[in-house]
Amino acid sequence: MATVFDAWQFGQVSAEVSLAGHGRRDDILRLQRLRLAQVLHAAAQGAALYRERMRCLPEGLDPFQMLAQMAPVGRRELMARFEDWVTDPELSLSGLRGHTADPGRIGEPFLGRYLVWESSGTSGAPGIFVQDARCMAVYDALESQRRSQVHAMRRWIDPLCLSERIAFVGATGGHFASYVSVERLRKLQPWLAGSVRSFSILQPLDVLVDQLNAFGPSVLASYPTAAALLGHEAQAGRLDVRLREIWTGGETLTGSLRRHLIRAFPGATIRNSYGASEFLAMAWECAQGHLHLNSDWALLEPVDEHHRPVPPGYPSATALLTHLANTAQPLIRYDLGDHVCLHAEACACGSPLPVIEVQGRRDDTLQVAGSHGKTVALLPLALSTVLEDDAGLFDFQVCQKDAHTLLLRLPQTGAEGRQALARGRQALVAFARAQGSDSLRIQGELGCLVPRGRSGKSCRILPHGKPG
């Protein structure tokens, strides 16, 4: 079955990606300006929502000045005004919802020219995103040119990955970006169909382990928490695979999780990435272990809670994404809801692309009672790191019951569970006190399977009022 792919555009974009990755920062700036002008023009011509925002802007602004003066947009607004957002009048929300409601159409083009995927709605507002052949050529080029830098010689000898057996472990019950991308790859390259397979993380763990043992992957692609769970199975001797690479994304890969995977799968190279439904390949990890933002195709503005710029080196309250490839469904100053930190310093790897740290989602920040009537914010990345580093826990869920109480849920039972709970309580109480919350209570619940959302992501940190 056909899928969205244009060989000529892929070749052209691949050359551009290669040149930019070895160029200078001035070259990246030039590309940004050119591509931003194209996106702004497409939005002004075809999207009523953005045309309204541009109407009040002064005359004579250059693309960056226009961007700085445009009001940010959010997913709820865009989905509510879908027909005013897209530039192709044939893209209807009802038609796309009918497409994504059918699991038999995963990876199948919509209208013969768009690849479609849905977000899980973990931030409270599900979304539907379309990518044309140009957009997919950008994702393909970024994936092939920048993800494989660590093993460039191996990829040069084996550019089609014919020697690899790649297992994607994630959600396979919906039109999610990663799963759609895997199925598209299998359709584009039928000779890879036997060596690239998807496995559902939502099935029983023992069944998943048996399937992976039978398949024998050399590459594992999954969420960090799912990979960590499989790491436990490998250490226990139940999962018997020889991995050469582990590709992680979709969640924050903490230092503790990385060290756990190194111990569980000795000899495997871990390659982390940062992406979203809105832009699939925002950043890939270099040989120095740093994430580099693909800023030749994605503008990312770290901002505070009032959407004011945050200086380099400081964490943001959220980040505004401008997609420089998607003109069918323009994303201009789109509020991602991610805490990020962009660094001005150049990386030792020599890349002109900026280094970025991703510190979790804004929506998962816990607001708890502090001393003297103050409110204390506990970041999800910090809570996860404390439980991993100080308590040795990787499979857990922290639920906020109210401003004074957290519930720590663990899968262990019996004496092992009580010991794990004691370590977790001690770590969380000490961390909360250090942040200025002296009266935080930690309740415990054992024998709980940590739930995963519809997209397969682990629901480890749940603020008050957010369903598990």
C-alpha positions as CSV (number, residue, x, y, z in Angstrom):
1,M,0.0,0.0,0.0
2,A,1.3,3.5,-0.9
3,T,2.4,5.9,1.9
4,V,3.6,9.5,2.0
5,F,7.0,9.7,0.5
6,D,8.7,11.8,-2.2
7,A,12.2,10.5,-3.2
8,W,13.2,13.8,-4.8
9,Q,12.3,15.9,-1.8
10,F,14.0,13.4,0.6
11,G,17.2,13.7,-1.4
12,Q,17.1,17.5,-1.5
13,V,16.3,17.8,2.2
14,S,18.9,15.2,3.2
15,A,21.6,17.3,1.4
16,E,20.4,20.4,3.2
17,V,20.4,18.6,6.6
18,S,23.9,17.3,6.0
19,L,25.3,20.7,5.0
20,A,23.6,22.5,8.0
21,G,24.9,20.0,10.5
22,H,28.5,20.7,9.4
23,G,28.1,24.4,8.8
24,R,28.2,27.5,11.0
25,R,25.6,29.1,13.3
26,D,25.2,32.0,10.7
27,D,24.2,29.4,8.2
28,I,21.5,28.0,10.5
29,L,20.2,31.6,11.1
30,R,19.9,32.2,7.3
31,L,18.0,28.9,6.9
32,Q,15.7,29.9,9.8
33,R,14.9,33.2,8.3
34,L,14.1,31.8,4.8
35,R,12.0,28.9,6.1
36,L,10.2,31.1,8.6
37,A,9.2,33.5,5.8
38,Q,7.8,30.6,3.8
39,V,5.7,29.4,6.8
40,L,4.4,32.9,7.7
41,H,3.4,33.4,4.0
42,A,1.6,30.1,3.8
43,A,-0.2,30.8,7.1
44,A,-1.2,34.4,6.0
45,Q,-2.5,33.1,2.7
46,G,-4.4,30.0,3.8
47,A,-5.1,30.0,7.6
48,A,-7.7,32.5,8.8
49,L,-6.6,32.0,12.4
50,Y,-3.1,33.2,11.7
51,R,-4.3,35.9,9.3
52,E,-6.2,37.5,12.2
53,R,-3.1,37.5,14.3
54,M,-1.0,39.1,11.5
55,R,-3.5,41.7,10.6
56,C,-2.6,44.0,13.5
57,L,1.2,43.8,13.0
58,P,3.1,46.8,11.7
59,E,4.2,47.0,8.1
60,G,7.8,46.2,7.1
61,L,8.7,43.7,9.7
62,D,11.2,41.0,8.9
63,P,10.2,37.3,9.7
64,F,11.8,37.3,13.1
65,Q,10.2,40.6,14.1
66,M,6.8,39.3,13.0
67,L,7.3,36.1,14.9
68,A,8.2,38.0,18.1
69,Q,5.0,40.1,18.0
70,M,2.6,37.3,17.3
71,A,0.5,36.0,20.2
72,P,1.2,32.3,21.1
73,V,-1.3,29.6,20.3
74,G,-2.4,26.5,22.2
75,R,-3.7,23.1,21.2
76,R,-7.2,23.8,22.5
77,E,-7.6,26.9,20.4
78,L,-6.2,25.2,17.3
79,M,-8.4,22.2,17.6
80,A,-11.5,24.3,18.3
81,R,-10.8,26.3,15.1
82,F,-9.3,23.5,13.0
83,E,-10.7,24.6,9.6
84,D,-9.3,28.1,10.3
85,W,-5.9,26.6,11.2
86,V,-5.1,24.3,8.2
87,T,-4.3,25.8,4.8
88,D,-5.8,23.0,2.8
89,P,-9.6,23.3,2.7
90,E,-9.9,19.6,2.0
91,L,-8.6,18.9,5.5
92,S,-11.6,18.5,7.7
93,L,-11.6,17.6,11.4
94,S,-14.5,15.2,10.9
95,G,-12.7,13.4,8.1
96,L,-9.5,13.1,10.0
97,R,-11.3,11.8,13.1
98,G,-12.9,9.2,10.9
99,H,-9.5,8.2,9.7
100,T,-7.9,8.0,13.1
101,A,-10.9,6.1,14.5
102,D,-10.1,3.2,12.1
103,P,-7.0,1.2,13.4
104,G,-6.9,-0.5,10.0
105,R,-5.8,2.8,8.4
106,I,-2.6,3.3,10.5
107,G,0.1,4.6,8.2
108,E,-2.3,4.9,5.3
109,P,-2.3,8.4,3.6
110,F,-5.3,10.7,4.1
111,L,-6.5,12.2,0.8
112,G,-3.6,10.3,-0.8
113,R,-1.0,12.9,0.4
114,Y,-1.0,13.3,4.2
115,L,0.3,11.1,7.0
116,V,-1.9,11.5,10.1
117,W,-1.3,10.9,13.7
118,E,-3.0,11.7,17.0
119,S,-1.8,12.8,20.3
120,S,-2.9,11.0,23.4
121,G,-4.3,14.1,25.1
122,T,-2.1,13.6,28.3
123,S,-2.0,17.4,28.5
124,G,-5.8,17.6,28.6
125,A,-6.5,18.3,24.9
126,P,-6.1,15.6,22.3
127,G,-4.8,16.7,18.9
128,I,-4.7,15.5,15.3
129,F,-1.6,16.4,13.2
130,V,-1.0,16.0,9.5
131,Q,2.3,15.9,7.6
132,D,2.7,16.2,3.8
133,A,5.5,14.7,1.8
134,R,7.8,17.7,2.4
135,C,7.3,17.5,6.2
136,M,8.0,13.7,6.2
137,A,11.1,14.3,4.0
138,V,12.4,16.6,6.8
139,Y,11.7,14.0,9.5
140,D,13.3,11.2,7.5
141,A,16.4,13.3,6.7
142,L,16.8,14.4,10.4
143,E,16.4,10.7,11.5
144,S,18.8,9.3,9.0
145,Q,21.5,12.1,9.1
146,R,21.6,13.0,12.8
147,R,20.4,10.0,14.8
148,S,23.1,7.7,13.4
149,Q,26.2,9.9,14.0
150,V,27.5,7.7,16.8
151,H,27.6,4.7,14.5
152,A,28.3,6.5,11.2
153,M,30.6,3.8,9.8
154,R,28.1,1.1,10.6
155,R,25.3,3.0,8.9
156,W,27.6,3.8,5.9
157,I,28.2,0.1,5.5
158,D,24.6,-0.8,6.2
159,P,22.4,2.2,5.3
160,L,19.2,0.2,5.1
161,C,19.7,-1.4,8.5
162,L,19.5,-4.8,6.9
163,S,21.7,-6.3,9.6
164,E,19.6,-5.0,12.4
165,R,16.4,-6.3,14.1
166,I,14.5,-3.4,15.4
167,A,11.8,-3.7,18.1
168,F,9.6,-0.8,18.8
169,V,7.9,-1.2,22.2
170,G,5.1,1.3,22.7
171,A,1.3,1.8,22.1
172,T,0.0,-0.1,19.1
173,G,-3.7,0.6,19.4
174,G,-3.9,4.0,17.9
175,H,-2.6,6.4,15.3
176,F,0.3,7.6,17.5
177,A,3.3,9.2,15.8
178,S,5.9,6.6,16.7
179,Y,3.8,3.6,15.7
180,V,2.5,5.3,12.5
181,S,6.2,6.0,11.6
182,V,7.2,2.4,12.2
183,E,4.3,1.1,10.1
184,R,5.1,3.6,7.3
185,L,8.7,2.4,7.3
186,R,7.5,-1.2,6.9
187,K,5.4,-0.2,3.9
188,L,8.1,1.9,2.3
189,Q,10.7,-0.9,2.6
190,P,8.9,-4.2,2.5
191,W,12.2,-6.1,2.7
192,L,12.5,-4.7,6.3
193,A,9.1,-6.0,7.4
194,G,10.6,-9.1,8.9
195,S,13.3,-7.2,10.8
196,V,11.3,-4.3,12.1
197,R,8.4,-5.1,14.4
198,S,6.1,-3.3,16.9
199,F,5.2,-4.7,20.3
200,S,2.5,-3.4,22.6
201,I,3.7,-2.1,26.0
202,L,0.1,-2.4,27.2
203,Q,0.0,-6.2,27.2
204,P,1.1,-8.3,30.1
205,L,4.8,-8.0,30.8
206,D,5.5,-11.8,30.6
207,V,3.9,-12.0,27.2
208,L,5.9,-9.0,26.0
209,V,9.1,-10.6,27.2
210,D,8.3,-13.9,25.5
211,Q,7.7,-12.0,22.2
212,L,10.9,-10.1,22.4
213,N,12.9,-13.3,23.2
214,A,11.4,-14.9,20.2
215,F,12.1,-11.9,17.9
216,G,15.7,-11.3,19.2
217,P,16.1,-7.6,18.5
218,S,19.5,-5.9,18.2
219,V,17.9,-2.4,18.5
220,L,15.2,-1.4,21.1
221,A,13.1,1.7,20.5
222,S,10.9,2.7,23.4
223,Y,10.1,5.1,26.2
224,P,12.7,5.4,28.9
225,T,10.4,3.9,31.6
226,A,9.4,1.0,29.3
227,A,13.1,0.3,28.6
228,A,13.8,0.4,32.3
229,L,11.1,-2.1,33.0
230,L,12.6,-4.4,30.3
231,G,16.0,-3.8,31.9
232,H,14.7,-5.3,35.2
233,E,13.5,-8.3,33.2
234,A,17.0,-8.7,31.7
235,Q,18.7,-8.4,35.0
236,A,16.3,-11.1,36.4
237,G,17.3,-13.4,33.5
238,R,13.8,-13.5,32.0
239,L,14.6,-11.2,29.0
240,D,17.4,-12.7,26.9
241,V,18.3,-10.3,24.1
242,R,21.7,-8.9,22.8
243,L,21.1,-5.2,22.2
244,R,23.5,-3.1,20.3
245,E,21.5,0.1,20.5
246,I,18.7,1.5,22.6
247,W,16.7,4.5,21.2
248,T,14.7,6.3,23.8
249,G,12.2,9.2,23.5
250,G,8.8,10.5,24.5
251,E,9.7,10.8,28.1
252,T,12.6,12.3,30.0
253,L,15.7,10.1,30.2
254,T,17.2,10.8,33.6
255,G,20.8,10.0,34.5
256,S,19.6,7.3,36.9
257,L,17.5,5.6,34.1
258,R,20.5,5.8,31.7
259,R,22.8,4.1,34.3
260,H,20.2,1.5,34.9
261,L,20.0,0.7,31.2
262,I,23.8,0.5,30.9
263,R,23.9,-2.0,33.7
264,A,21.0,-4.0,32.4
265,F,22.1,-4.1,28.7
266,P,26.0,-4.0,28.8
267,G,27.5,-3.0,25.5
268,A,24.4,-1.3,24.1
269,T,24.7,2.3,23.0
270,I,21.9,4.5,24.3
271,R,20.7,7.2,22.0
272,N,18.1,9.6,23.5
273,S,15.9,11.9,21.5
274,Y,13.4,14.7,22.0
275,G,10.2,14.9,20.0
276,A,6.5,15.4,20.1
277,S,3.4,14.8,18.1
278,E,3.8,18.4,16.8
279,F,7.4,17.9,15.6
280,L,8.6,14.3,15.5
281,A,12.4,14.9,15.5
282,M,13.2,18.0,17.5
283,A,16.5,16.8,19.0
284,W,18.9,13.9,18.9
285,E,21.8,13.1,21.2
286,C,25.4,13.5,20.0
287,A,28.4,11.5,21.0
288,Q,29.0,13.8,23.9
289,G,25.6,12.8,25.4
290,H,24.0,16.2,24.7
291,L,20.7,16.8,23.0
292,H,21.0,19.1,20.0
293,L,17.9,21.0,18.8
294,N,17.3,20.7,15.1
295,S,17.0,24.4,14.9
296,D,17.4,24.5,11.1
297,W,13.8,23.2,11.0
298,A,12.3,23.9,14.4
299,L,12.4,27.2,16.4
300,L,12.0,26.7,20.1
301,E,11.5,29.7,22.4
302,P,12.0,29.1,26.2
303,V,9.6,31.5,27.9
304,D,8.3,32.2,31.4
305,E,4.7,31.9,32.6
306,H,3.9,35.2,30.8
307,H,5.5,34.1,27.5
308,R,8.5,36.4,28.0
309,P,11.9,35.1,26.8
310,V,14.1,33.2,29.3
311,P,17.8,33.8,29.1
312,P,20.1,30.9,27.9
313,G,21.0,28.5,30.6
314,Y,17.8,29.0,32.6
315,P,14.9,26.6,32.7
316,S,11.6,27.8,31.1
317,A,8.0,27.6,32.3
318,T,7.1,26.4,28.8
319,A,8.4,26.5,25.3
320,L,7.0,27.9,22.1
321,L,7.5,25.9,18.9
322,T,7.5,27.2,15.4
323,H,7.6,24.4,12.8
324,L,9.6,25.4,9.8
325,A,8.5,22.6,7.5
326,N,4.8,22.2,8.0
327,T,2.8,24.6,5.8
328,A,-0.4,22.5,5.6
329,Q,-1.0,22.8,9.3
330,P,1.2,25.7,10.5
331,L,2.5,25.7,14.1
332,I,3.6,29.2,14.9
333,R,4.6,30.0,18.5
334,Y,2.8,26.9,19.7
335,D,2.8,26.4,23.4
336,L,4.3,22.9,23.9
337,G,4.0,22.9,27.7
338,D,7.6,21.6,28.2
339,H,10.2,22.8,30.7
340,V,13.3,23.3,28.6
341,C,16.7,24.9,28.9
342,L,18.7,26.1,25.9
343,H,22.4,26.7,26.2
344,A,24.4,29.3,24.4
345,E,27.7,27.5,24.6
346,A,28.9,25.4,21.7
347,C,29.1,21.6,22.3
348,A,32.5,19.9,22.1
349,C,31.1,17.6,19.4
350,G,31.4,20.6,17.0
351,S,27.8,20.8,15.9
352,P,26.4,24.3,15.2
353,L,23.1,23.2,16.6
354,P,22.2,24.4,20.1
355,V,22.3,22.1,23.1
356,I,18.9,21.7,24.9
357,E,17.9,20.1,28.2
358,V,14.3,18.8,28.6
359,Q,13.0,18.8,32.1
360,G,9.5,17.5,31.9
361,R,6.0,18.8,31.2
362,R,4.6,21.9,32.8
363,D,1.2,20.1,33.3
364,D,2.8,17.5,35.7
365,T,4.3,20.0,38.2
366,L,2.9,19.5,41.7
367,Q,1.9,22.6,43.7
368,V,2.2,21.7,47.4
369,A,1.9,23.7,50.7
370,G,5.1,25.3,51.9
371,S,6.1,27.2,55.0
372,H,4.4,30.4,56.0
373,G,1.5,29.9,53.6
374,K,3.6,29.8,50.5
375,T,3.1,27.3,47.7
376,V,6.0,25.1,46.6
377,A,6.4,23.7,43.0
378,L,7.8,20.2,42.8
379,L,9.0,19.5,39.2
380,P,8.2,16.0,37.8
381,L,11.8,15.5,36.7
382,A,13.1,16.4,40.2
383,L,10.7,14.0,41.9
384,S,11.6,11.2,39.5
385,T,15.3,11.8,39.9
386,V,15.0,11.7,43.7
387,L,13.2,8.4,43.7
388,E,15.6,6.9,41.2
389,D,18.8,8.2,42.8
390,D,18.0,8.2,46.5
391,A,15.5,5.4,46.8
392,G,16.6,3.1,43.9
393,L,13.0,3.1,42.5
394,F,12.2,3.1,38.8
395,D,8.7,1.7,38.6
396,F,6.4,4.0,40.6
397,Q,3.6,6.5,40.6
398,V,3.3,9.6,42.7
399,C,-0.2,10.9,43.0
400,Q,-1.0,14.2,44.7
401,K,-4.1,13.9,46.9
402,D,-4.1,17.5,48.2
403,A,-1.7,20.3,49.0
404,H,-0.3,18.4,52.0
405,T,-0.4,14.8,50.8
406,L,1.3,12.6,48.2
407,L,0.5,8.9,47.5
408,L,3.4,6.8,46.5
409,R,2.3,3.6,44.6
410,L,4.7,0.7,44.1
411,P,4.3,-2.7,42.4
412,Q,6.3,-4.5,45.1
413,T,4.6,-6.4,47.9
414,G,5.5,-8.0,51.2
415,A,8.8,-7.2,52.9
416,E,10.4,-6.0,49.7
417,G,7.5,-3.6,49.2
418,R,7.7,-2.2,52.7
419,Q,11.4,-1.6,52.4
420,A,11.0,0.1,49.0
421,L,8.2,2.3,50.4
422,A,10.3,3.3,53.4
423,R,13.1,4.4,51.0
424,G,10.7,6.3,48.8
425,R,9.1,8.1,51.7
426,Q,12.4,9.1,53.2
427,A,13.6,10.4,49.8
428,L,10.4,12.4,49.1
429,V,10.2,13.9,52.6
430,A,13.8,15.0,52.5
431,F,13.4,16.6,49.0
432,A,10.2,18.4,50.0
433,R,11.8,19.8,53.1
434,A,14.8,21.1,51.0
435,Q,12.3,22.8,48.7
436,G,10.5,24.5,51.6
437,S,7.6,22.1,52.3
438,D,8.1,20.8,55.9
439,S,4.7,19.2,56.5
440,L,4.2,17.1,53.3
441,R,2.8,13.6,54.2
442,I,3.7,10.6,52.1
443,Q,1.1,7.8,52.0
444,G,1.9,4.4,50.5
445,E,0.2,1.8,48.5
446,L,1.8,-1.5,47.5
447,G,1.0,-4.1,44.8
448,C,0.0,-1.5,42.2
449,L,0.8,-1.8,38.5
450,V,2.0,1.6,37.3
451,P,-0.6,2.6,34.7
452,R,0.3,3.7,31.2
453,G,-1.8,6.1,29.2
454,R,-3.4,5.2,25.9
455,S,-0.2,6.3,24.1
456,G,1.8,3.8,26.3
457,K,3.7,6.5,28.3
458,S,4.1,5.8,32.0
459,C,1.9,7.9,34.3
460,R,4.6,8.4,37.0
461,I,3.7,11.9,38.3
462,L,0.0,12.9,38.7
463,P,-0.8,16.3,40.0
464,H,-4.0,16.9,42.1
465,G,-7.1,16.5,39.9
466,K,-5.3,14.8,37.0
467,P,-6.8,11.3,36.3
468,G,-4.4,8.4,36.4
